[in-house]
């Protein structure tokens, strides 16, 4: 246990099975990219940087496999586990009502029967948001020094049949699962939790998004809400992608800015993101607790107000056949302890106006994901600079102080374009600067494993540590060219973006 830390990542376990398939499985199926471009091995690699991906067996819960591997190989004491988070989108079965975290929990239920177990739905940044939640719970003293938490990222896209068969969104994704153990450090409990300032209930009816937004409106008018967390017990995939909280966030923003909503301003990308960022709209995500206790989401939200980063939060409990329960939580004065090791800073934000970029939709054939690739691309690349600069500056760092950047592997083409933005002073950064950073301060695996959604943030450092990454060239860019030195990295930035649309990042010092 670190004496100068609040929270530290201490071990990973992984699912390392499956069948490797190359791009040829998508050829000659009548699939075309936008513009009528035929889907071939070459066009996939040129557009996405993907050559192969892993496909999991239909009869295996790979999240359980990853957790079992963690328990068997890491030497952690399972009796010290206090929190288990299932970070996912579709998960392993889109028809499963959830929470999917209940399956791996069965491996340790007998030794930690009182563990807090919940799913966390924040799109692909789910692991980062999970780390932030544990950081806040540790700061608040809800987790004690020496307590262990586990985040299990699992996405079995092929088993879940997340997209329709001829949807080109299928092409970029691979299956993966990792379990990450985190230990709460000696600086835990250094901050006071927030106070519940108001509580209420409402009968939501069928349009629960509008009903929740209407109820939150007076609180938001009285002072900005820095976060919305919904314990969503409805058990529907369409409520997870995007998280219902993101839909609520945008419905609330439309009510706060009726003129902009009436003028269609939220349909313009640049104008919409400016309104959100100027207002400081905060984050929005869903959980699904295993105990279904309305107090649990309030407990989690209260912890967020300990760091000074988030001052006012709304906790919402949504369950079938029950009134929706609301709590408004505000911070109390205090200072965060001087953290020098482990997780040292976090930042999450959501822009619910772009929730439709990645969403699950019902039709006669069932529920399937639908993705606006261009919209996701814009959000991922153009939203990075403001977000990351804010996190870094608060921790008295610049981008060049980072030894290792763990960046979400959504589409390889996003990586250099994101770097162009974050490395720039006025215009885009020079191509040679971008290429050097990508080769020497980042690790990449999308060419071999595809986009593994939530699991990207766990797989990259795990594979780096065990020597599973190799130098390569993707779309003309050299990658993985500094692996030995990166294994010794001391200041690490984790950054991910996905459904919501949500971006979540955290800084780690080892």
Secondary structure by P-SEA (a helix, b strand, c coil): ccccccccccccccccbbbbbcccccccccccccccccccaaaaaacccccbbbbbbcccaaaaaaaaaaaaccccccccccbbbbcccccccccccccccccccccccccccccbbbbbccccaaaaaaaaaaaaaaaaccccccbbbbbbbbbcccccccccccccccccbbbbbbbbbbbbccccccbbbbccccccccccccaaaaaaaaaaaaaaaaccccbbbbbccccccccccccaaaaaaaaaaaaacaaaaaacccccaaaaaaaaaaacccccbbbbbcccccaaaaaaaaaaaccccccbbbbbbbbccccbbbbbbbbcbbbbcccccccccbbbbbccccccccccccccccbbbbbaaaaaaaaaccccaaaaaaaaaaaccccccccccccccccaaaaaaaaaaaacccccccaaaaaaaaacccccccccccccccaaaaaaaaaaaaccccccccccccccccaaaaaaccbbbbbbbccccccccccccc
